[in-house]
Amino acid sequence: MRILLVEDDAALGEGIRTALKPEGYTVDWLQDGASALHALGCESFDLCVLDLGLPRLDGLDVLRRLRAAGNPLPVLVLTARDATSERIAGLDAGADDYLVKPFDVAELKARLRALLRRSFNRPQPALEYRGIQLDPQSQAVSYQGRDITLARKEFLLLHELLAQPGRVLTRDRLQQALYGWSEEVESNALEVHVHHLRRKFFPELIRTVRGVGYMVDKA
């Protein structure tokens, strides 16, 4: 799961990112509202943890613009503004949940799990492609009726490709979907995942577009 964390307190931001990484989250961290709004408009995330007191653009403004654009991304507002009126303002602006600083990391993790559960309960169509079946909700994958076990990065990569057959996805886009911005990536990591997927399914599954990225052909 890819999370956008928007928090201008360096110590708190680093602490949250460190705490969430062992849970299997890919956490991209920004420290101002304008950068967050730009990222939300051009990249794909599963959830956003959003502080309200941000430089350049207030968190409430980020949230209002996100919802005005029709983006249903789950948003957990994280802030020191504990007045009831502030909490109401955040929820009215489109927040899905609200957590007041200081907070317990275990509670933050529980709230994130709850938001993701609610998000994934929204209908997401299963993907079918040349004998492959991929269910985004259960993360179950099969090929010609046989269950296939995939590592987390392999599942994410396969989902990205199968969701857009016939479209070339650049290396940068795929790496961001798998690793985010801050995680160090080996130069051949993407190629290794592609190799594993071809081996687990069939060699022609993923086509290399030299100098650009990868794609699956339309079925």
C-alpha positions, 0 to 999 in steps of 0.5 A: 500500500502506498501512503502519502504522508504530509507533515512539516514536523521533521521528527514526527514525519520521520518517526511515522515513516519509520513506524509504518515501513515494517507494516508493509507500507510504502510511505512518500513524505512531503512537508508542505501543502503545495507539493502535496496537492501537486503529488495528489494530482499526478500520482496514485496513492492508496491513502493520505495522512494529512497535517493541517498546519502546513506551509505554502498551502494549509491542509484544509485547502489541500483537502477541499481541492482534492475533494473538489477534483472528485478524488475519493482517496481516503484521508486521515487528518493528523493535527494539533488542532484539537478544538471541536470546531477544527475537527468538524471543519476537517470532516466537513472538508472531506476527511475520512478520519481525524487523529489529534497530536500527540497520539499513540503509533498503535492507534495510528496504525489501527486507524489506517487499517480501518480506512484501508478496509473500508476503501477496499470494500468498495467494489473493485473489478477482478482482472482477467488476462489470458488465463490470469485472474487477479482479485485486487480485494483479496490479492488472490492470483491464479493462472489457468485455475492454479493459485499463484503465490506472488511477492508483494512487489510482484503483485503490485507490478502485475496489477499496474500492468494488467489494469492498463493493457495496451499502454506502455508504463514507464520505468519511473512510474512503475518504480514509484508505484512499487517503491515510492520516492525515498526507498533505495532501489537496486538498478535492476530491481524492476527487471528482476520482478518482470523476470519472475512474473514471466517465469510464473506465468508465461514469457510473452506476458510482459513486453519490454519497450526499450528505453521506455518501460513495460506493457502487456498487450491487449488481450 
